[in-house]
């Protein structure tokens, strides 16, 4: 007898909002999210320049979203060195920021890091030569180690990785080849694979593909708003249904009143 897998949790994800603090920037994009998802993941670059004013405007809108909200910061959010102030602002809106840490929403575990660059596979930058190059490589390795430790700390049936930088070349198709090493690192994918993550969500890559897999088959979702906006029809945000059978399924969403096209039909990703 065939049994349909029961949905464990519905995950909405979005990154690279680059908020400038203007009222109403986000409300139409996230209209109806509570009816479609059980948790919202925010994949970094919440602000455009890391200015607390930008964060306050965005936090005001996020506070109105009734589901649990979990985020990581992106490179833009670090521009002014005000990370602690940003964390306090977003925390006041009910957004939990992760940085080498983890949290749970029901039976779902979420581990988050910003990530870093470094390149992919055999063409990764190696720690050789100038001290500055070695420091750059070491920063990427530390982020991967933080991710693996955070994932392993979770005692939940399912675990996902929340990143800003990309863990795979698969979601970078369309980006300028000259900047690929600055967009992510396969060290992140390898860390997620060792810790048996069920899915990975990231942003940062504005011209890449919306979906790919790691070498060992973990589904990877590029949730950068510019990528979703460039799709035809555009998507307002990503929704993935994580099921008990270990599959991750992207779901169609209705348009909000007065704008946005409906999302394409469900696309299933097998582990």
N, C-alpha and C positions, 0 to 999 in steps of 0.2 A: 504494500500500500504506500502511495506517495504522500509524504507529509510536507506541507509548506513551512519553511523556516520562520520562526517567530522573530519579529524585530526586537532587538535588545534595546537600542537607543537610536534616536534620530539626531544626527550631528549637523548643525549649520556652521559654515565656516566662511570667513571673509578676511582679506588682508589688504594692505596698502590703501587705506582710506585717505591718507595724507590730508587730514583735516586741517583747515585754517581757522577753525573756531567760529565759523559762520553758522547761525541758527538754521536748522532744517536741512543740513547737508546729508544727513543719514536717514531721516525718518521715512522717506518714501522708499528708499532702497530696502529697508528692513520691515516694511509694512507686512503684517500677517505672519511674521516669523514664529511667534508663539504657537500658532496653530500647526506649524510645519516641523518644529524641531523641539528637542528636549534640552539642548545645550547649544550655546553659541561660542565658537572658537574664533579668536581674532589673531591673525598671523603677522602682526607687527606693522611698522610704519603707520601707526595710528595717527600721528601728527605729521605735519610737513617739515617742520624744522626743530621739533623737540621743545617748542615754546609752551610753557604751562597754560598760557591763554588759549592756545589751540586745543590743549587737552581738556580744559574746562568746558568749552563748547561741545566737544564730542561726548564728554562724560555726561552732560546734561541729557543728551538724547539716549545714550546707552542706559541710563538709569530707568528709563521708561520701558525697557525690554524686560519682561517678567521671568525669562528662563535664566538659569545659571550662565554666567559669562566668564570665560577664561581666556587670557591673552599672554602674548610675549611682546616685548618691544622689538623694534627693527632698527636698522642703522640710522634712519632719519630721526628716530626718537632719542638717539644718543647725541645729536648734534650740539646741543647746548650744555651737556653735562648735568641736566636736571632730572636724571632718572628717578631719584628718590621722591622728588616733588610730583613727578608724573604718576608714580605708583600710588602716592597718597590721594591724588585727585581721582584716579580710576577706581581705587579701592572704595572711595566714598560713593561711587556710582554702582557698587556691587560687582566690579570687575576684579577677578583674582589674577594677578600677574605672576607668571612663572619664570624662573631663571635657574635652571638646574634643579628644579623642584617639581613636585607632582601633586595632583589633587584627584578626588574622585567625585563622580556624579552618578549615584546609584551603583550599578555594577561596572561602570566604565571608569578606567583609570586614564588620566591625561598627564603626560610628562612634557615639560616645555623648556626650550632653550632658544636663544636668538639664532645660534649657529654662526657660521663664518665662512669665508671663502677658502680657496685652496686648490680647487680643480677636481678632476674626476679620473678614477681608474689609474692606468699607467701614466697618465699625463698630469698627475697631481704635482704641485710644487713640492720640492723636497727641501729638508732643512740642511742646506749646504751653502757655504759661502759667507756672505755678510751677516753680521748679527741681526740686522733688521729683517732679513729674509727668514732667519731661524725663528725670530720672535713671531713673525706672521704665521708661519707654519704651526708653531706651538699653540698659538691662540685658537686655530681651527681644531687642533687635536684636543685641547681642553674642553671646547664646546661639545665635541663628540663624546668625550668621557663623561661630562656632566649629563648629557642626554641618556647614555646607557645606564648610569647610576640611578637616575630618576625613574627610568622605566622599570628597572629591577626592584626598586623600592615599593612598587605597587603590588598589592596582593588582591587583584581583581580578575574576573574572568576574561576581560578584554582590556587592552592597553593601546592608546594611540599616542603618536608623537606630534607635538605642536611646535613648529619652527617658523622662523622668518626666511632664512637662506634655504636654497634648494638642496635636497640630498641626492639628486639624480640628474643626469644629462637629459633624461627623457622629457622633462617638462621645460627644457630650455630651448627646444627647437624653435627657431625664429628670432632668437636673440643674436646680437652681434658677436661673432666668434672671438673678437679681441677682448671682450669683457667676461667670457665664460668663467675663468678662474675666480672672479670676484663675485660671482652669483651664488656660489655654494661649494659643497665638498661631498664627495662620496664617503668620506669618513663618517658623516652623519647617517647615511644609509646603512653602512656596515654596523654602526652602533645599534640602530633600530632593529636590524636583522638578528644580531646576537641576543638582544633582549626580547625577541619575538613580538614586536609590535604588530598590531592588526592593520593599521593604516597610518599614513603620514600626511599632515596638512602643512603647507608652507605658502609664502607669498614672495615678495621681492622681485620676481621675474615678470616684468610688465608685458613682454612680447612673446612669451613662451606658450607652451601647450597647457591645456587645463588638466591633463591627466596622464599618468605613466605608471610604471612599476619599477621597483628595485630589481636587482639581478636575481634575488630569491623570491620575487613575486609579491612583495608588499605593495598594495595600492598607494599611489602618491597623488595628491590633489593640489594643484597650484591654484590658490584661492585669491590671487591678486585681483583687485577690482578692475584694473585696466584690461586684464586678460578676459574676464567675464564680460566686460562691456563690449569687447571687440568680437565676441561670438555672434553668430547669426542663427537664430535670434539671441539677443543678449541674455545673460543670467544676472539676477540681482545678487545672489549669493549661492554658495554650494550647499546642497543638502545630501548627506550620505546616511543611509540606513545600515547600521552595523548589526548583523544578525547572529544568532547563536551558532549557525553553521560556519562562521568565519568569513562570510562574504561581505563585501561593502558595495552598496547599491546607491547610485545617484538618482535622485527623485525629481520629477517635474514639479514646478510651483505655479500657482495662478498669478497673474499680474495684479499689482495693487491698483486701487481706483485711480484713474487718470493718467496712467503711464506704464511704461515697461512692457515688453512682449513676454508671453509665456515662455517658460523654459522648454527645452526639447524633451522628448520622452525619456523615461528611465533608461539609464545605461548601467548594465551589470558588470561588476568586476569580480572575477573569481581569483581566490588565493591559490 
